[in-house]
Amino acid sequence: MMSLLPPSLVAVIPRCLQSVRQPVPAGLIALRLGELPIGRIHPMRQALLREVWPELLPQDGALVWDATSLNVEARSDRIGAVALALRERGAITGWRGERYAFEHPVDDPCTARGEVLFRLERAAFRCLGLMSRAVHVNGFLPGARLVCGRRAMSKATDPGRLDNLAAGGLTADEDLVACARRELLEEAGVPAAISAAIESRGALRSTRMEPEGLHDEVLHVYSLRLPAGFAPSNGDGEVSEFLTLDLESLAQRLAAGEFSHDAAAVSAFGLQHPQALADLRA
């Protein structure tokens, strides 16, 4: 498949994939639920966390929350209260009023899911270095063209940068495919009759440090072949415009860093998939 892509695109794909495979910096403090590692915290946040979360105790170089005896709802309520306290102190910004599910860690979260341990406001995940999940959809028009959205300047993360056709975090208890189809409708105006044809292209994990904390997210990649003449239309105010890019234009914009890290990696990842040729021949 790679031999069918223009050399400029082949050259930039490894860099796009590497941008979301950044090693976790040394010096972060492990956050544990009992003996279970669940997150990583910047040491500068340790004092504030212990102030708003007094049962969080230092142990063997980690911060330990002894909440294994609590059920999922009780854990969710307690850590939710901690997140609210951090928000009041300005340590968490971009509050969305949406909860993600935090899962019991598994060996390969790109291919397996763990049981839900608690549900928490999505804006708190980076602060605590917790792993979340998101869906991204590469949209293809006939003639080997990708449809990309530009993130609105009002977005809390990566404002103004290019994105995939649709993308969004997986909210607690939401099905992956249902999430992808919801985002397609809200962000790009893709009706159910068209979004029913989405196909999974696997998943990759994205890790890097951001000002809010450790970004750790599994990106579930989907592909959608759009009918000729389809014109996306944003309905939730999160996309300022859509661009239709041929492969050379895509390569130039990827190389110039115009895409968000995750969207660039998802574009590259999708073009490496064995079914990419069928996508490009949409």
C-alpha positions as CSV (number, residue, x, y, z in Angstrom):
1,M,0.0,0.0,0.0
2,M,2.8,2.4,0.9
3,S,4.2,2.2,-2.6
4,L,0.9,3.6,-3.9
5,L,1.2,6.8,-1.8
6,P,3.2,9.8,-3.0
7,P,6.7,9.9,-1.7
8,S,6.0,13.1,0.2
9,L,3.3,11.3,2.2
10,V,5.4,8.2,2.8
11,A,8.1,10.4,4.2
12,V,5.9,12.2,6.7
13,I,4.0,9.2,8.0
14,P,6.6,7.9,10.5
15,R,7.0,11.4,12.0
16,C,3.2,11.7,12.5
17,L,3.1,8.3,14.2
18,Q,6.1,9.1,16.4
19,S,4.5,12.4,17.6
20,V,2.0,10.4,19.7
21,R,4.5,7.9,21.0
22,Q,6.4,10.2,23.2
23,P,8.0,8.5,26.3
24,V,6.5,9.4,29.7
25,P,8.9,11.9,31.3
26,A,10.9,10.7,34.3
27,G,10.0,12.3,37.6
28,L,6.2,11.9,37.4
29,I,4.7,10.5,40.6
30,A,2.7,7.3,40.2
31,L,-0.9,7.5,41.3
32,R,-2.2,4.1,42.6
33,L,-5.6,2.8,43.6
34,G,-4.5,0.4,46.3
35,E,-1.7,-1.5,44.6
36,L,-3.0,-0.8,41.1
37,P,-1.1,1.9,39.1
38,I,-3.7,4.2,37.5
39,G,-2.1,7.5,36.7
40,R,0.9,9.8,36.8
41,I,1.1,13.2,38.4
42,H,3.5,16.1,38.1
43,P,5.4,16.6,41.3
44,M,4.5,20.2,41.5
45,R,0.8,19.2,42.0
46,Q,1.5,16.8,44.9
47,A,1.0,19.4,47.7
48,L,-2.3,20.7,46.2
49,L,-3.6,17.1,45.6
50,R,-2.9,16.1,49.2
51,E,-4.7,19.3,50.4
52,V,-7.9,18.5,48.6
53,W,-7.6,14.7,48.8
54,P,-6.4,14.0,52.4
55,E,-6.7,10.2,52.1
56,L,-4.1,10.2,49.3
57,L,-1.0,9.0,51.1
58,P,2.6,8.8,50.0
59,Q,4.0,5.2,49.8
60,D,7.1,3.9,48.2
61,G,7.4,7.0,46.0
62,A,3.8,6.9,44.9
63,L,0.6,8.5,46.0
64,V,-1.9,5.8,47.1
65,W,-5.7,6.1,47.2
66,D,-7.0,3.3,49.4
67,A,-10.4,2.9,47.8
68,T,-10.5,-0.7,46.7
69,S,-13.3,-1.4,49.2
70,L,-15.6,1.2,47.6
71,N,-17.9,0.4,44.7
72,V,-17.7,2.2,41.3
73,E,-20.3,4.8,42.3
74,A,-18.7,5.6,45.6
75,R,-15.2,5.9,43.9
76,S,-16.7,8.1,41.2
77,D,-18.4,10.4,43.8
78,R,-15.2,10.8,45.8
79,I,-12.8,11.4,42.9
80,G,-15.4,13.7,41.4
81,A,-15.4,15.8,44.5
82,V,-11.6,16.0,44.3
83,A,-11.8,17.2,40.7
84,L,-14.3,19.9,41.6
85,A,-11.9,21.1,44.4
86,L,-9.1,21.2,41.9
87,R,-11.2,23.1,39.4
88,E,-12.0,25.7,42.1
89,R,-8.3,26.2,42.7
90,G,-7.6,26.6,39.0
91,A,-5.7,23.3,38.6
92,I,-8.3,21.9,36.1
93,T,-9.6,24.0,33.2
94,G,-11.8,23.4,30.2
95,W,-14.5,21.7,32.3
96,R,-17.0,20.0,30.0
97,G,-19.6,18.4,32.3
98,E,-19.0,15.1,30.6
99,R,-17.6,12.0,32.3
100,Y,-15.1,9.4,30.9
101,A,-14.8,5.9,32.3
102,F,-11.5,4.9,33.8
103,E,-10.9,1.2,33.2
104,H,-8.8,-1.3,35.1
105,P,-5.4,-1.3,33.2
106,V,-4.9,-4.2,30.7
107,D,-1.8,-5.4,28.9
108,D,-2.8,-3.9,25.6
109,P,-5.7,-1.4,25.8
110,C,-5.7,-1.0,22.0
111,T,-7.1,-4.5,21.7
112,A,-8.9,-5.1,25.1
113,R,-11.0,-3.3,27.6
114,G,-10.8,-3.4,31.4
115,E,-13.7,-3.2,33.9
116,V,-14.8,0.3,34.9
117,L,-13.2,1.4,38.2
118,F,-14.8,4.9,38.3
119,R,-16.3,7.6,36.1
120,L,-14.8,11.1,36.2
121,E,-15.1,14.5,34.5
122,R,-13.1,14.4,31.3
123,A,-11.1,17.6,32.0
124,A,-9.6,15.9,35.1
125,F,-7.9,13.0,33.2
126,R,-4.8,14.9,32.1
127,C,-4.3,16.4,35.5
128,L,-4.2,13.0,37.1
129,G,-2.5,11.3,34.1
130,L,-5.4,8.8,33.6
131,M,-5.9,6.9,30.4
132,S,-9.0,7.8,28.3
133,R,-10.4,6.7,25.0
134,A,-11.5,8.6,21.9
135,V,-12.8,7.9,18.4
136,H,-11.5,9.4,15.2
137,V,-13.0,9.0,11.7
138,N,-11.0,9.4,8.5
139,G,-13.5,10.5,5.8
140,F,-12.7,9.7,2.1
141,L,-14.2,11.2,-1.0
142,P,-13.8,9.6,-4.5
143,G,-10.5,10.4,-6.1
144,A,-8.3,9.6,-3.1
145,R,-9.3,12.7,-1.1
146,L,-9.6,13.1,2.6
147,V,-12.1,15.5,4.2
148,C,-10.6,17.3,7.3
149,G,-12.1,19.7,9.7
150,R,-10.5,22.8,11.3
151,R,-11.0,23.0,15.0
152,A,-12.8,26.1,16.1
153,M,-10.8,28.7,17.9
154,S,-13.1,28.2,20.9
155,K,-11.9,24.6,21.5
156,A,-10.0,24.1,24.8
157,T,-7.3,22.0,23.1
158,D,-5.6,22.5,19.7
159,P,-7.8,25.5,18.6
160,G,-7.5,26.3,14.9
161,R,-5.5,23.1,14.0
162,L,-6.7,20.6,11.4
163,D,-8.5,17.5,12.6
164,N,-10.1,14.3,11.1
165,L,-13.6,14.4,9.6
166,A,-14.9,13.8,13.1
167,A,-13.4,13.0,16.4
168,G,-14.4,13.0,20.1
169,G,-13.8,11.5,23.5
170,L,-15.6,8.3,24.4
171,T,-18.0,9.2,27.2
172,A,-18.7,6.8,30.1
173,D,-20.8,3.8,29.1
174,E,-21.0,4.8,25.4
175,D,-20.4,2.3,22.6
176,L,-17.5,3.0,20.4
177,V,-19.4,2.8,17.1
178,A,-22.3,4.8,18.5
179,C,-19.8,7.5,19.7
180,A,-18.2,7.7,16.2
181,R,-21.6,8.0,14.5
182,R,-22.7,10.6,17.0
183,E,-19.6,12.7,16.4
184,L,-20.1,12.3,12.6
185,L,-23.6,13.8,12.9
186,E,-22.7,16.6,15.3
187,E,-19.4,17.7,13.8
188,A,-19.8,17.0,10.1
189,G,-23.6,16.5,9.5
190,V,-23.2,12.9,8.3
191,P,-26.6,11.3,8.4
192,A,-27.2,7.9,9.8
193,A,-27.8,6.3,6.4
194,I,-24.2,7.2,5.5
195,S,-22.4,6.8,8.9
196,A,-23.8,3.2,9.1
197,A,-21.0,2.2,6.7
198,I,-18.1,3.2,9.0
199,E,-15.4,0.5,9.4
200,S,-12.9,0.0,12.2
201,R,-9.2,0.5,11.3
202,G,-7.8,-0.5,14.7
203,A,-6.4,1.6,17.5
204,L,-3.2,3.3,18.6
205,R,-2.2,4.8,21.9
206,S,-1.2,8.5,22.3
207,T,1.0,9.7,25.1
208,R,2.7,13.0,25.6
209,M,3.0,15.8,28.2
210,E,0.7,18.8,27.8
211,P,0.4,21.9,30.1
212,E,-2.6,20.3,31.8
213,G,-0.6,17.1,32.6
214,L,0.0,13.7,31.0
215,H,-2.2,13.0,27.9
216,D,-2.7,9.3,27.7
217,E,-5.4,8.2,25.3
218,V,-6.3,5.2,23.1
219,L,-7.4,6.5,19.7
220,H,-10.0,4.2,18.0
221,V,-9.6,4.7,14.3
222,Y,-12.6,4.4,11.9
223,S,-12.9,4.9,8.1
224,L,-15.9,6.2,6.2
225,R,-16.2,6.4,2.4
226,L,-18.4,9.3,1.6
227,P,-20.6,9.6,-1.5
228,A,-19.5,11.8,-4.4
229,G,-20.6,15.4,-3.8
230,F,-21.1,15.0,-0.1
231,A,-20.5,18.4,1.7
232,P,-20.0,18.2,5.5
233,S,-21.7,20.7,7.7
234,N,-20.8,21.4,11.3
235,G,-23.7,21.4,13.8
236,D,-22.1,21.9,17.2
237,G,-19.8,24.9,16.7
238,E,-16.6,22.9,17.2
239,V,-15.5,23.0,13.5
240,S,-14.8,26.3,11.7
241,E,-14.4,24.9,8.2
242,F,-13.8,21.7,6.2
243,L,-11.0,21.1,3.7
244,T,-10.9,18.4,1.0
245,L,-7.3,17.4,0.5
246,D,-5.7,15.3,-2.2
247,L,-2.7,13.2,-1.0
248,E,-0.1,15.7,-1.9
249,S,-1.9,18.5,-0.1
250,L,-2.4,16.2,2.9
251,A,1.4,15.5,3.0
252,Q,2.3,19.2,2.8
253,R,-0.1,20.1,5.7
254,L,1.1,17.2,7.8
255,A,4.7,18.1,7.2
256,A,3.9,21.7,8.2
257,G,2.4,20.7,11.5
258,E,-1.0,22.0,10.7
259,F,-2.8,19.0,12.2
260,S,-3.2,18.2,15.9
261,H,-0.9,15.4,17.0
262,D,-3.6,12.9,17.4
263,A,-5.3,13.8,14.1
264,A,-2.0,13.6,12.2
265,A,-1.3,10.2,13.7
266,V,-4.8,8.9,12.9
267,S,-4.5,10.0,9.3
268,A,-1.1,8.3,9.0
269,F,-2.3,5.2,10.8
270,G,-5.4,4.8,8.5
271,L,-3.3,5.1,5.4
272,Q,-1.1,2.2,6.6
273,H,-4.0,-0.1,7.1
274,P,-4.4,-3.1,4.7
275,Q,-7.8,-1.7,3.7
276,A,-6.4,1.8,2.9
277,L,-6.4,1.1,-0.8
278,A,-10.2,0.4,-0.7
279,D,-10.7,3.7,1.2
280,L,-8.7,5.7,-1.3
281,R,-10.7,4.2,-4.1
282,A,-14.0,5.3,-2.4
